[in-house]
Amino acid sequence: MPKIVLSKNFIRKICKLALNEDLYPSGDITSDLIKNNIKKKAKLISNQSGIIGGLKFAKETFNLIDKKIKFKSKIKEGSSIKKGNLIATIEGNIKNILIGERVAL
């Protein structure tokens, strides 16, 4: 079966649409409770077994919110995962990480 390759523009467009849907009209009211400019490192850990997909979408989501956020995949797209596997680390402004986490997941 041929591999389907999605363009960077397609991924960006879909992430923008998802962020607009998630944040309109009130924004992310929970992240408003957190002080700005607090740097943290978060871990994306699987809560069940499966096959990983959508890492480029997750990375682009954080990039659209804050270009300083570092998203580092720890496994390859299409890999089998088990509950508790580390999928990625996300490092940067915690307020911006929380704004994007629902869409990224």
Secondary structure as UniProt FT lines:
FT   HELIX           8..23
FT   TURN            24..26
FT   TURN            29..30
FT   HELIX           31..33
FT   TURN            36..37
FT   STRAND          39..45
FT   STRAND          50..51
FT   HELIX           55..65
FT   TURN            67..68
FT   STRAND          70..73
FT   TURN            77..78
FT   STRAND          80..81
FT   TURN            83..84
FT   STRAND          86..93
FT   HELIX           94..104
//
